[in-house]
Amino acid sequence: MIQVQNLCKSYNNSKVLTDINLQVHQGEIFGIVGQSGAGKSTLLRCINGLETFDKGKMIVNDTDISLLSENELRLFRRKIGMIFQNFALLNRKTVLENVMLPMECWKYPQRTMKKKAEELLDMVGLAGKMKSLPNELSGGQKQRVAIARALTLEPDILLCDEATSALDPAITKSILELLADVNRELGITIVIVTHDMSVVKTVCDRMAIITGNKIAVQGSVASIFLDEPPALIELVGRREIIAPPGRSIIKLAISDSDINQFLYSFALDLKIDFSIAAANIEQFHNNSYGHLYLSIANENIERTAAYCASQRMDCVIFEPGVRSGVE
Ligand SMILES: Nc1ncnc2c1ncn2[C@@H]1O[C@H](COP(=O)(O)OP(=O)(O)OP(=O)(O)O)[C@@H](O)[C@H]1O
């Protein structure tokens, strides 16, 4: 659906994106994260043709967008909605008029525009606010209007540039639920640029991390958080647990549903002294995964590692001293 191949982009001879290769599958919610200035928004603007690039290919819905004429690009953009951190609503127009704007640009008949805008405002839970002005709405309500407006031309793809960054956690949650509904019910592919890892964990199927102008890693959100590659640790930081003298820490990637059974069998089969040094289980969509850190006497480490391998459990051993994990 979206294929980025060897894409390079500079501003004034300064490289912003280098050799970007990325695939977003049809119908998924894809997160792009990276430090401030990494080039996330630039990549998003390249996807909808708002930004040109120096080298490489951007293929969206089987169309190589660098080959499109101005007019073809305009038609192409129709099928891509976008929402922003600052909502980008017109304050002198009512909520209903704001939502009708894209259809006005495409000269839809008045009755069609009004009906469609009303339906969408109903869908985003703002049926009672059609005549309000944007500055009479809360931040979350403004973003709902922006989402309704982005859906008016029935896009295949919705691009979200830090869409929840200005909202508090409870409102962010409700906007993410709305985006998940839009994805599920309308089948719209969603690409979310964010610096907020909880956004990615809550709604994204897959993700990419941009570091040093490049994609450092891409894959399923759960697998990236379980693998904890350096690019992720660089972004979210690390915490440290010191294994006490004579003991080591063993780190296991595990799903929430397996923890109790694993610990039960572990204690019964190995009959060794161990304690839980830390556990970090998180919700990814509807599944809970995370890491379990067991503190084990050094003389039992080899047996423990062999036992974990026999149970097909991935484990990493941290000898006495410092072990790291993501926050
Ligand atoms: N139109 C422009 N002209 C010149 N430089 C630009 C332009 N747009 C972005 N840049 C530069 O490109 C780099 C990447 O910017 P971009 O907005 O894509 O980063 P970002 O990862 O989205 O950052 P943030 O998380 O802070 O929004 C930055 O150094 C920025 O200053």
The ligand as a MOL file (V3000), in Angstrom:
LIG
                    3D

  0  0  0     0  0            999 V3000
M  V30 BEGIN CTAB
M  V30 COUNTS 31 33 0 0 0
M  V30 BEGIN ATOM
M  V30 1 N 10.6120 23.3830 5.0060 0
M  V30 2 C 11.8090 23.1690 5.6020 0
M  V30 3 N 12.9070 23.8530 5.2300 0
M  V30 4 C 14.1110 23.6260 5.7960 0
M  V30 5 N 14.3150 22.7070 6.7680 0
M  V30 6 C 13.2610 21.9940 7.1850 0
M  V30 7 C 11.9460 22.1820 6.6420 0
M  V30 8 N 11.1000 21.3300 7.2470 0
M  V30 9 C 11.8370 20.6330 8.1340 0
M  V30 10 N 13.1210 21.0300 8.1140 0
M  V30 11 C 14.2080 20.4850 8.9260 0
M  V30 12 O 14.2590 19.0940 8.6860 0
M  V30 13 C 14.5330 18.3850 9.8770 0
M  V30 14 C 13.4170 17.3630 10.1240 0
M  V30 15 O 12.2130 18.0610 10.4180 0
M  V30 16 P 10.8700 17.2800 10.7220 0
M  V30 17 O 9.8380 18.2850 11.0630 0
M  V30 18 O 10.5760 16.3430 9.6070 0
M  V30 19 O 11.3020 16.4430 12.0090 0
M  V30 20 P 10.3990 15.6620 13.0680 0
M  V30 21 O 11.0770 14.3650 13.3220 0
M  V30 22 O 8.9880 15.6110 12.5990 0
M  V30 23 O 10.5600 16.6090 14.3350 0
M  V30 24 P 9.5220 16.9480 15.5310 0
M  V30 25 O 9.3130 15.6570 16.2860 0
M  V30 26 O 10.2670 17.9590 16.3450 0
M  V30 27 O 8.2760 17.4730 14.9090 0
M  V30 28 C 14.6590 19.4210 10.9870 0
M  V30 29 O 16.0260 19.6870 11.1820 0
M  V30 30 C 13.9560 20.6370 10.4100 0
M  V30 31 O 14.5370 21.8160 10.9050 0
M  V30 END ATOM
M  V30 BEGIN BOND
M  V30 1 1 1 2
M  V30 2 1 2 3
M  V30 3 2 2 7
M  V30 4 2 3 4
M  V30 5 1 4 5
M  V30 6 2 5 6
M  V30 7 1 6 7
M  V30 8 1 6 10
M  V30 9 1 7 8
M  V30 10 2 8 9
M  V30 11 1 9 10
M  V30 12 1 10 11
M  V30 13 1 11 12
M  V30 14 1 11 30
M  V30 15 1 12 13
M  V30 16 1 13 14
M  V30 17 1 13 28
M  V30 18 1 14 15
M  V30 19 1 15 16
M  V30 20 2 16 17
M  V30 21 1 16 18
M  V30 22 1 16 19
M  V30 23 1 19 20
M  V30 24 2 20 21
M  V30 25 1 20 22
M  V30 26 1 20 23
M  V30 27 1 23 24
M  V30 28 2 24 25
M  V30 29 1 24 26
M  V30 30 1 24 27
M  V30 31 1 28 29
M  V30 32 1 28 30
M  V30 33 1 30 31
M  V30 END BOND
M  V30 END CTAB
M  END
